Amino acid sequence: VYRETRQAFDAAGKILVVHGDGEMKTLLSRLRDCGIQVVEALTPKPMTSIDIRATRRLWQNQVALWGGIASIVLTDV
């Protein structure tokens, strides 16, 4: 579905952005491979098992990361 959506978005001059909240480590390579251009609200360690540096190495310049800040680092605990 995302590959087809990407093609339609390309034809319309749009970019494909998905919401990546939660534990999505097993999906990171699939998100890249199906043509998603931006993942918004990716939730990193310590809230999930996602390592931002490893994700950037995996995605390289194929997927943009929007967010990537664990919300618990912004609150008093």
C-alpha positions in Angstrom: 0.0 0.0 0.0 2.8 2.5 0.9 4.6 1.8 -2.4 1.4 2.5 -4.4 0.8 5.6 -2.2 4.3 6.8 -2.8 3.8 6.6 -6.6 0.6 8.5 -6.4 2.2 11.2 -4.2 5.2 11.5 -6.5 2.8 12.1 -9.5 1.1 14.8 -7.4 4.3 16.5 -6.3 3.7 15.5 -2.7 5.9 13.6 -0.1 4.9 10.6 1.9 5.0 11.1 5.7 3.9 8.5 8.3 3.5 8.7 12.0 6.1 6.5 13.7 5.1 6.6 17.3 5.8 3.6 19.6 7.9 0.4 19.3 8.6 0.1 15.6 12.2 -1.2 15.6 11.3 -4.3 13.5 9.6 -2.0 10.9 12.5 0.5 10.3 14.0 -1.2 7.3 10.5 -1.9 5.8 9.6 1.8 6.1 12.7 2.7 4.1 12.2 -0.1 1.6 8.6 0.8 0.8 9.4 4.4 -0.2 8.3 6.4 2.8 10.1 9.7 2.7 9.6 11.0 6.3 8.8 9.3 9.6 7.3 11.7 12.1 7.2 11.2 15.9 9.7 8.3 15.9 10.0 7.3 19.6 13.6 6.5 20.6 15.3 5.0 23.7 14.6 5.0 26.5 10.9 4.8 25.7 11.4 2.1 23.0 14.3 0.0 21.8 15.0 2.3 18.8 18.5 3.7 18.7 18.5 7.0 16.7 22.1 6.7 15.5 21.5 3.1 14.2 18.3 4.3 12.5 20.1 7.1 10.7 22.8 4.7 9.5 20.0 2.3 8.3 18.0 5.0 6.6 20.9 7.1 5.3 19.5 9.8 3.1 16.4 7.8 2.0 14.1 8.6 5.0 14.0 11.9 6.9 13.5 11.7 10.6 11.0 14.3 12.1 11.2 14.2 15.9 13.1 11.5 17.5 13.2 13.0 21.0 11.9 10.8 23.8 9.3 12.9 25.6 10.4 11.7 29.0 13.6 13.7 28.7 11.5 16.9 28.6 9.7 16.2 31.8 10.5 16.1 35.5 10.6 12.6 36.8 
